[in-house]
Amino acid sequence: MTARLRVVITPRAAADITQAHAWYRERSPRAAETWVTGIREIIEHLGDMPAAHPVTPESDAIGGEIRRALYRHGTPWRIYYVVEDSAVYVLHVRHGSRRAWEP
């Protein structure tokens, strides 16, 4: 069994989550809590099997492997992350209807 990797949420990803949660909360407090709980669960589990999600085309922009996990709450949310130095770094969280991310 492999060791669980530490998961680090970057300031940008934290801001993404905070902003999206506020948007949901304005419309429905219940939906906001469901959404943020789901995002947190997906992010927490990235440390268990970080290679379980595909490498994205955005990887070419940094010359390394950016992976993308999806959280389905209506349109899938995309969670972009990299694995470096025995840790998972969550880089960005964005709604699936937005155009492709350019890191």
C-alpha positions as CSV (number, residue, x, y, z in Angstrom):
1,M,0.0,0.0,0.0
2,T,1.4,3.4,-0.9
3,A,1.5,6.3,1.6
4,R,-1.1,9.0,1.4
5,L,0.2,12.2,0.0
6,R,-0.3,15.5,1.7
7,V,-2.8,17.8,-0.1
8,V,-2.1,21.5,-0.3
9,I,-4.6,24.0,-1.6
10,T,-2.9,27.0,-3.2
11,P,-4.1,30.5,-2.5
12,R,-5.6,30.7,-6.0
13,A,-7.6,27.5,-5.6
14,A,-8.8,28.6,-2.1
15,A,-10.0,31.8,-3.6
16,D,-11.8,29.9,-6.4
17,I,-13.6,27.8,-3.9
18,T,-14.5,30.7,-1.6
19,Q,-15.8,32.7,-4.6
20,A,-17.9,29.8,-6.0
21,H,-19.2,29.0,-2.5
22,A,-20.4,32.6,-2.0
23,W,-22.1,32.5,-5.4
24,Y,-24.0,29.4,-4.5
25,R,-24.8,30.7,-1.0
26,E,-26.5,33.8,-2.5
27,R,-28.8,31.5,-4.4
28,S,-29.3,28.6,-2.0
29,P,-27.5,28.0,1.3
30,R,-28.3,24.3,1.1
31,A,-26.8,24.0,-2.4
32,A,-23.7,25.9,-1.2
33,E,-23.1,23.5,1.6
34,T,-23.6,20.5,-0.6
35,W,-21.3,21.9,-3.2
36,V,-18.5,22.8,-0.8
37,T,-18.7,19.5,1.0
38,G,-18.4,17.6,-2.4
39,I,-15.4,19.7,-3.5
40,R,-13.7,19.2,-0.2
41,E,-14.2,15.4,-0.4
42,I,-12.8,15.2,-3.9
43,I,-9.8,17.3,-2.9
44,E,-9.1,15.3,0.3
45,H,-9.1,12.1,-1.7
46,L,-6.5,13.4,-4.2
47,G,-3.8,12.4,-1.8
48,D,-5.0,8.7,-1.8
49,M,-4.7,8.1,-5.5
50,P,-3.3,11.2,-7.3
51,A,-2.6,9.4,-10.6
52,A,-6.3,8.3,-10.8
53,H,-7.2,11.4,-12.8
54,P,-6.1,12.2,-16.4
55,V,-3.3,14.5,-17.4
56,T,-4.8,17.6,-19.1
57,P,-3.8,19.4,-22.3
58,E,-2.9,22.4,-20.1
59,S,0.2,20.4,-19.0
60,D,2.0,21.7,-22.1
61,A,1.9,25.2,-20.6
62,I,4.0,24.3,-17.6
63,G,6.1,21.5,-19.0
64,G,4.9,19.1,-16.3
65,E,1.8,17.0,-15.6
66,I,-1.3,18.9,-14.6
67,R,-4.1,16.5,-13.7
68,R,-7.8,17.2,-13.6
69,A,-10.4,15.7,-11.2
70,L,-14.1,16.4,-11.8
71,Y,-16.8,17.1,-9.3
72,R,-20.3,16.7,-10.7
73,H,-22.8,19.2,-9.3
74,G,-24.9,19.9,-12.4
75,T,-22.1,20.8,-14.9
76,P,-18.8,19.3,-13.7
77,W,-16.4,21.4,-11.8
78,R,-12.8,20.9,-12.7
79,I,-10.1,20.6,-10.0
80,Y,-6.6,21.1,-11.5
81,Y,-3.6,19.8,-9.5
82,V,0.0,18.7,-9.8
83,V,1.9,16.1,-7.8
84,E,5.3,17.3,-6.7
85,D,7.6,16.6,-3.7
86,S,5.4,13.9,-2.2
87,A,2.4,16.3,-2.1
88,V,-0.6,17.1,-4.2
89,Y,-1.0,20.9,-5.0
90,V,-4.4,22.0,-6.0
91,L,-3.9,24.8,-8.4
92,H,-7.3,25.9,-9.6
93,V,-11.0,25.1,-9.4
94,R,-13.3,26.2,-12.2
95,H,-16.8,25.6,-13.5
96,G,-16.9,23.2,-16.4
97,S,-18.9,25.6,-18.7
98,R,-16.0,28.1,-18.7
99,R,-13.5,28.0,-21.5
100,A,-10.3,26.0,-21.1
101,W,-7.8,27.2,-18.4
102,E,-4.6,28.8,-19.5
103,P,-2.1,28.3,-16.6
